[in-house]
Amino acid sequence: MENKSKGKTIAIVILVLLILGLGGYMIYDKFIKEDETAELNKQIKSLNKEIDALKKDNNANSSNDKSNSIVGEYNYSKEYDNGPTVTKTIDFMEDGTYYMLNAVTTAEISYGTYNVDNNKITLNQVFIHGAEIGDGQKSKETYTYELNSDGTISGAIEDEKFILTKNNEINDVKNELMDWLIYDVEEYSKSLNS
């Protein structure tokens, strides 16, 4: 009789432990465990804070007249006889941000803030996105260009000088980056659901 009683007690204890374990796991899974998108949202929030800080710094350090004079889109393109065409396009926005497209055989788009001090334009890169899906990443690169008296902008790519000329377009690069990022978000969501 005692053995049956001990067996029932042990079985009840094991059953209670299984129920508590399963209940604890369900609570953890539903309420405590962080969702992968929460981490992504934290990174986006952190990136936005950095951009806001750079914008404030940009507004404090740059001449508004010079900054406003370069607002618009600037292009450079060179076709090589036995090679690819090199293209660079920069959209300078009114809010002190820029979007830059560099294309040789593949394209990459970067985003950041800019400031103008006399004839020196400094680009503070915050984010860069290559041509592949999910290829976006934070960046802290800085580039310096020169604003010429004729309204063009001079710079260099690996010791080869180039001159960007202003055109009437604006936001083309920004819109393309936003399209890429939207596609990345869709692909990221798909990967979570599969």
Phi and psi restraints in degrees (value plus and minus 20) as a CYANA .aco file:
   2 GLU   PHI     -85.3   -45.3
   2 GLU   PSI     -56.0   -16.0
   3 ASN   PHI     -84.4   -44.4
   3 ASN   PSI     -59.6   -19.6
   4 LYS   PHI     -85.5   -45.5
   4 LYS   PSI     -59.4   -19.4
   5 SER   PHI     -86.6   -46.6
   5 SER   PSI     -63.6   -23.6
   6 LYS   PHI     -84.7   -44.7
   6 LYS   PSI     -60.9   -20.9
   7 GLY   PHI     -82.2   -42.2
   7 GLY   PSI     -62.2   -22.2
   8 LYS   PHI     -85.9   -45.9
   8 LYS   PSI     -62.2   -22.2
   9 THR   PHI     -82.2   -42.2
   9 THR   PSI     -66.2   -26.2
  10 ILE   PHI     -83.6   -43.6
  10 ILE   PSI     -62.2   -22.2
  11 ALA   PHI     -83.0   -43.0
  11 ALA   PSI     -60.4   -20.4
  12 ILE   PHI     -86.7   -46.7
  12 ILE   PSI     -62.2   -22.2
  13 VAL   PHI     -82.6   -42.6
  13 VAL   PSI     -64.9   -24.9
  14 ILE   PHI     -83.0   -43.0
  14 ILE   PSI     -63.0   -23.0
  15 LEU   PHI     -82.0   -42.0
  15 LEU   PSI     -63.9   -23.9
  16 VAL   PHI     -82.6   -42.6
  16 VAL   PSI     -63.4   -23.4
  17 LEU   PHI     -83.6   -43.6
  17 LEU   PSI     -60.3   -20.3
  18 LEU   PHI     -83.5   -43.5
  18 LEU   PSI     -63.1   -23.1
  19 ILE   PHI     -84.8   -44.8
  19 ILE   PSI     -64.0   -24.0
  20 LEU   PHI     -84.0   -44.0
  20 LEU   PSI     -62.0   -22.0
  21 GLY   PHI     -83.1   -43.1
  21 GLY   PSI     -66.5   -26.5
  22 LEU   PHI     -84.8   -44.8
  22 LEU   PSI     -62.4   -22.4
  23 GLY   PHI     -83.8   -43.8
  23 GLY   PSI     -62.3   -22.3
  24 GLY   PHI     -83.0   -43.0
  24 GLY   PSI     -61.8   -21.8
  25 TYR   PHI     -84.0   -44.0
  25 TYR   PSI     -61.9   -21.9
  26 MET   PHI     -84.0   -44.0
  26 MET   PSI     -61.3   -21.3
  27 ILE   PHI     -84.0   -44.0
  27 ILE   PSI     -64.6   -24.6
  28 TYR   PHI     -80.0   -40.0
  28 TYR   PSI     -67.4   -27.4
  29 ASP   PHI     -84.8   -44.8
  29 ASP   PSI     -59.4   -19.4
  30 LYS   PHI    -104.5   -64.5
  30 LYS   PSI     -55.7   -15.7
  31 PHE   PHI    -138.7   -98.7
  31 PHE   PSI     -50.2   -10.2
  32 ILE   PHI    -119.9   -79.9
  32 ILE   PSI     -64.6   -24.6
  33 LYS   PHI     -82.0   -42.0
  33 LYS   PSI     114.0   154.0
  34 GLU   PHI     -97.5   -57.5
  34 GLU   PSI     118.4   158.4
  35 ASP   PHI     -95.4   -55.4
  35 ASP   PSI     127.7   167.7
  36 GLU   PHI     -81.5   -41.5
  36 GLU   PSI     -52.5   -12.5
  37 THR   PHI     -90.7   -50.7
  37 THR   PSI     -44.0    -4.0
  38 ALA   PHI     -84.7   -44.7
  38 ALA   PSI     -60.3   -20.3
  39 GLU   PHI     -85.7   -45.7
  39 GLU   PSI     -61.3   -21.3
  40 LEU   PHI     -82.4   -42.4
  40 LEU   PSI     -62.6   -22.6
  41 ASN   PHI     -83.1   -43.1
  41 ASN   PSI     -57.8   -17.8
  42 LYS   PHI     -82.4   -42.4
  42 LYS   PSI     -62.6   -22.6
  43 GLN   PHI     -84.7   -44.7
  43 GLN   PSI     -60.9   -20.9
  44 ILE   PHI     -83.8   -43.8
  44 ILE   PSI     -62.5   -22.5
  45 LYS   PHI     -82.6   -42.6
  45 LYS   PSI     -62.1   -22.1
  46 SER   PHI     -83.7   -43.7
  46 SER   PSI     -62.6   -22.6
  47 LEU   PHI     -83.6   -43.6
  47 LEU   PSI     -61.7   -21.7
  48 ASN   PHI     -83.4   -43.4
  48 ASN   PSI     -57.3   -17.3
  49 LYS   PHI     -84.3   -44.3
  49 LYS   PSI     -61.7   -21.7
  50 GLU   PHI     -82.9   -42.9
  50 GLU   PSI     -61.9   -21.9
  51 ILE   PHI     -83.4   -43.4
  51 ILE   PSI     -64.4   -24.4
  52 ASP   PHI     -80.7   -40.7
  52 ASP   PSI     -62.1   -22.1
  53 ALA   PHI     -84.0   -44.0
  53 ALA   PSI     -61.4   -21.4
  54 LEU   PHI     -86.4   -46.4
  54 LEU   PSI     -57.3   -17.3
  55 LYS   PHI     -82.2   -42.2
  55 LYS   PSI     -64.6   -24.6
  56 LYS   PHI     -81.4   -41.4
  56 LYS   PSI     -65.7   -25.7
  57 ASP   PHI     -82.4   -42.4
  57 ASP   PSI     -60.5   -20.5
  58 ASN   PHI     -82.4   -42.4
  58 ASN   PSI     -65.3   -25.3
  59 ASN   PHI     -85.8   -45.8
  59 ASN   PSI     -53.5   -13.5
  60 ALA   PHI     -94.4   -54.4
  60 ALA   PSI     -51.6   -11.6
  61 ASN   PHI    -120.0   -80.0
  61 ASN   PSI     -32.9     7.1
  62 SER   PHI    -129.8   -89.8
  62 SER   PSI     136.9   176.9
  63 SER   PHI    -101.3   -61.3
  63 SER   PSI     102.7   142.7
  64 ASN   PHI     -82.3   -42.3
  64 ASN   PSI     -56.4   -16.4
  65 ASP   PHI     -82.0   -42.0
  65 ASP   PSI     -67.0   -27.0
  66 LYS   PHI     -86.3   -46.3
  66 LYS   PSI     -63.1   -23.1
  67 SER   PHI     -81.5   -41.5
  67 SER   PSI     -65.1   -25.1
  68 ASN   PHI     -87.2   -47.2
  68 ASN   PSI     -48.8    -8.8
  69 SER   PHI     -91.8   -51.8
  69 SER   PSI     -41.9    -1.9
  70 ILE   PHI    -118.2   -78.2
  70 ILE   PSI     -19.7    20.3
  71 VAL   PHI     -79.6   -39.6
  71 VAL   PSI     109.9   149.9
  72 GLY   PHI     121.4   161.4
  72 GLY   PSI    -190.5  -150.5
  73 GLU   PHI    -129.5   -89.5
  73 GLU   PSI     116.5   156.5
  74 TYR   PHI    -141.6  -101.6
  74 TYR   PSI     120.0   160.0
  75 ASN   PHI    -148.7  -108.7
  75 ASN   PSI     130.7   170.7
  76 TYR   PHI    -163.1  -123.1
  76 TYR   PSI     116.4   156.4
  77 SER   PHI    -168.1  -128.1
  77 SER   PSI     115.4   155.4
  78 LYS   PHI    -159.2  -119.2
  78 LYS   PSI     107.7   147.7
  79 GLU   PHI    -122.1   -82.1
  79 GLU   PSI     107.4   147.4
  80 TYR   PHI    -115.8   -75.8
  80 TYR   PSI     127.5   167.5
  81 ASP   PHI     -79.0   -39.0
  81 ASP   PSI     -70.6   -30.6
  82 ASN   PHI    -132.4   -92.4
  82 ASN   PSI       9.6    49.6
  83 GLY   PHI    -172.7  -132.7
  83 GLY   PSI    -193.1  -153.1
  84 PRO   PHI     -98.5   -58.5
  84 PRO   PSI     146.0   186.0
  85 THR   PHI    -103.0   -63.0
  85 THR   PSI     113.0   153.0
  86 VAL   PHI    -118.5   -78.5
  86 VAL   PSI     107.7   147.7
  87 THR   PHI    -149.7  -109.7
  87 THR   PSI     119.1   159.1
  88 LYS   PHI    -156.7  -116.7
  88 LYS   PSI     109.1   149.1
  89 THR   PHI    -153.4  -113.4
  89 THR   PSI     112.2   152.2
  90 ILE   PHI    -146.7  -106.7
  90 ILE   PSI     106.2   146.2
  91 ASP   PHI    -118.9   -78.9
  91 ASP   PSI      93.6   133.6
  92 PHE   PHI    -113.3   -73.3
  92 PHE   PSI      98.5   138.5
  93 MET   PHI    -113.8   -73.8
  93 MET   PSI     138.5   178.5
  94 GLU   PHI     -84.3   -44.3
  94 GLU   PSI     -48.1    -8.1
  95 ASP   PHI    -103.2   -63.2
  95 ASP   PSI     -12.0    28.0
  96 GLY   PHI      68.3   108.3
  96 GLY   PSI      -8.1    31.9
  97 THR   PHI    -126.6   -86.6
  97 THR   PSI     141.9   181.9
  98 TYR   PHI    -157.8  -117.8
  98 TYR   PSI     138.4   178.4
  99 TYR   PHI    -149.4  -109.4
  99 TYR   PSI     106.4   146.4
 100 MET   PHI    -145.0  -105.0
 100 MET   PSI     113.4   153.4
 101 LEU   PHI    -131.1   -91.1
 101 LEU   PSI     104.7   144.7
 102 ASN   PHI    -135.9   -95.9
 102 ASN   PSI     107.2   147.2
 103 ALA   PHI    -157.4  -117.4
 103 ALA   PSI     109.2   149.2
 104 VAL   PHI    -142.2  -102.2
 104 VAL   PSI    -109.3   -69.3
 105 THR   PHI    -115.7   -75.7
 105 THR   PSI     -48.9    -8.9
 106 THR   PHI    -147.8  -107.8
 106 THR   PSI     147.3   187.3
 107 ALA   PHI    -129.9   -89.9
 107 ALA   PSI     132.6   172.6
 108 GLU   PHI    -161.0  -121.0
 108 GLU   PSI     122.5   162.5
 109 ILE   PHI    -139.9   -99.9
 109 ILE   PSI     116.1   156.1
 110 SER   PHI    -143.8  -103.8
 110 SER   PSI     140.8   180.8
 111 TYR   PHI    -158.0  -118.0
 111 TYR   PSI     126.7   166.7
 112 GLY   PHI     159.5   199.5
 112 GLY   PSI    -179.6  -139.6
 113 THR   PHI    -134.8   -94.8
 113 THR   PSI     141.3   181.3
 114 TYR   PHI    -154.5  -114.5
 114 TYR   PSI     135.2   175.2
 115 ASN   PHI    -158.8  -118.8
 115 ASN   PSI     133.8   173.8
 116 VAL   PHI    -140.1  -100.1
 116 VAL   PSI     104.7   144.7
 117 ASP   PHI    -148.9  -108.9
 117 ASP   PSI      89.7   129.7
 118 ASN   PHI      36.6    76.6
 118 ASN   PSI    -135.6   -95.6
 119 ASN   PHI    -126.6   -86.6
 119 ASN   PSI      -7.4    32.6
 120 LYS   PHI    -121.3   -81.3
 120 LYS   PSI     106.2   146.2
 121 ILE   PHI    -129.5   -89.5
 121 ILE   PSI     103.3   143.3
 122 THR   PHI    -131.2   -91.2
 122 THR   PSI     104.2   144.2
 123 LEU   PHI    -121.0   -81.0
 123 LEU   PSI     103.2   143.2
 124 ASN   PHI    -124.7   -84.7
 124 ASN   PSI      78.2   118.2
 125 GLN   PHI     -92.0   -52.0
 125 GLN   PSI     112.4   152.4
 126 VAL   PHI    -131.4   -91.4
 126 VAL   PSI     -53.5   -13.5
 127 PHE   PHI    -167.1  -127.1
 127 PHE   PSI     121.4   161.4
 128 ILE   PHI    -154.7  -114.7
 128 ILE   PSI     122.6   162.6
 129 HIS   PHI    -155.0  -115.0
 129 HIS   PSI     101.1   141.1
 130 GLY   PHI    -100.7   -60.7
 130 GLY   PSI    -196.5  -156.5
 131 ALA   PHI     -95.9   -55.9
 131 ALA   PSI     -34.4     5.6
 132 GLU   PHI    -105.4   -65.4
 132 GLU   PSI     132.2   172.2
 133 ILE   PHI     -85.0   -45.0
 133 ILE   PSI     115.7   155.7
 134 GLY   PHI      54.7    94.7
 134 GLY   PSI       0.0    40.0
 135 ASP   PHI    -116.6   -76.6
 135 ASP   PSI      -7.5    32.5
 136 GLY   PHI    -101.4   -61.4
 136 GLY   PSI     125.4   165.4
 137 GLN   PHI    -177.1  -137.1
 137 GLN   PSI     136.7   176.7
 138 LYS   PHI     -90.0   -50.0
 138 LYS   PSI     134.9   174.9
 139 SER   PHI    -168.0  -128.0
 139 SER   PSI     136.6   176.6
 140 LYS   PHI    -153.5  -113.5
 140 LYS   PSI       8.7    48.7
 141 GLU   PHI     -92.8   -52.8
 141 GLU   PSI     131.8   171.8
 142 THR   PHI    -148.8  -108.8
 142 THR   PSI     115.2   155.2
 143 TYR   PHI    -147.3  -107.3
 143 TYR   PSI     127.3   167.3
 144 THR   PHI    -142.7  -102.7
 144 THR   PSI     112.1   152.1
 145 TYR   PHI    -147.0  -107.0
 145 TYR   PSI     149.2   189.2
 146 GLU   PHI    -141.4  -101.4
 146 GLU   PSI     111.1   151.1
 147 LEU   PHI    -106.3   -66.3
 147 LEU   PSI      97.6   137.6
 148 ASN   PHI    -105.7   -65.7
 148 ASN   PSI     140.3   180.3
 149 SER   PHI     -84.7   -44.7
 149 SER   PSI     -44.7    -4.7
 150 ASP   PHI    -106.5   -66.5
 150 ASP   PSI     -14.0    26.0
 151 GLY   PHI      70.7   110.7
 151 GLY   PSI     -22.8    17.2
 152 THR   PHI    -103.8   -63.8
 152 THR   PSI     148.1   188.1
 153 ILE   PHI    -144.5  -104.5
 153 ILE   PSI     110.2   150.2
 154 SER   PHI    -124.3   -84.3
 154 SER   PSI     127.1   167.1
 155 GLY   PHI    -181.3  -141.3
 155 GLY   PSI    -190.2  -150.2
 156 ALA   PHI    -166.6  -126.6
 156 ALA   PSI     124.3   164.3
 157 ILE   PHI    -139.5   -99.5
 157 ILE   PSI      92.5   132.5
 158 GLU   PHI      26.1    66.1
 158 GLU   PSI      38.7    78.7
 159 ASP   PHI      49.4    89.4
 159 ASP   PSI     -19.5    20.5
 160 GLU   PHI    -121.6   -81.6
 160 GLU   PSI      98.5   138.5
 161 LYS   PHI     -96.5   -56.5
 161 LYS   PSI     130.3   170.3
 162 PHE   PHI    -163.0  -123.0
 162 PHE   PSI     140.2   180.2
 163 ILE   PHI    -148.3  -108.3
 163 ILE   PSI     103.3   143.3
 164 LEU   PHI    -110.0   -70.0
 164 LEU   PSI     111.5   151.5
 165 THR   PHI    -132.4   -92.4
 165 THR   PSI     125.9   165.9
 166 LYS   PHI     -98.6   -58.6
 166 LYS   PSI     120.1   160.1
 167 ASN   PHI    -146.4  -106.4
 167 ASN   PSI    -197.6  -157.6
 168 ASN   PHI    -106.7   -66.7
 168 ASN   PSI     -27.4    12.6
 169 GLU   PHI     -98.5   -58.5
 169 GLU   PSI     137.7   177.7
 170 ILE   PHI    -177.0  -137.0
 170 ILE   PSI     129.4   169.4
 171 ASN   PHI      57.2    97.2
 171 ASN   PSI     -16.8    23.2
 172 ASP   PHI     -81.2   -41.2
 172 ASP   PSI     -67.2   -27.2
 173 VAL   PHI     -88.4   -48.4
 173 VAL   PSI     -62.5   -22.5
 174 LYS   PHI     -78.7   -38.7
 174 LYS   PSI     -66.6   -26.6
 175 ASN   PHI     -83.5   -43.5
 175 ASN   PSI     -58.7   -18.7
 176 GLU   PHI     -86.4   -46.4
 176 GLU   PSI     -61.9   -21.9
 177 LEU   PHI     -81.1   -41.1
 177 LEU   PSI     -64.0   -24.0
 178 MET   PHI     -82.1   -42.1
 178 MET   PSI     -58.7   -18.7
 179 ASP   PHI     -81.8   -41.8
 179 ASP   PSI     -63.7   -23.7
 180 TRP   PHI     -82.2   -42.2
 180 TRP   PSI     -63.4   -23.4
 181 LEU   PHI     -86.8   -46.8
 181 LEU   PSI     -59.3   -19.3
 182 ILE   PHI     -82.3   -42.3
 182 ILE   PSI     -62.0   -22.0
 183 TYR   PHI     -82.7   -42.7
 183 TYR   PSI     -61.0   -21.0
 184 ASP   PHI     -81.3   -41.3
 184 ASP   PSI     -63.7   -23.7
 185 VAL   PHI     -82.3   -42.3
 185 VAL   PSI     -62.1   -22.1
 186 GLU   PHI     -82.7   -42.7
 186 GLU   PSI     -64.0   -24.0
 187 GLU   PHI     -85.9   -45.9
 187 GLU   PSI     -59.6   -19.6
 188 TYR   PHI     -83.3   -43.3
 188 TYR   PSI     -63.9   -23.9
 189 SER   PHI     -81.8   -41.8
 189 SER   PSI     -61.6   -21.6
 190 LYS   PHI     -80.0   -40.0
 190 LYS   PSI     -61.3   -21.3
 191 SER   PHI     -85.8   -45.8
 191 SER   PSI     -51.7   -11.7
 192 LEU   PHI     -91.3   -51.3
 192 LEU   PSI     -52.8   -12.8
 193 ASN   PHI    -105.6   -65.6
 193 ASN   PSI     -31.1     8.9
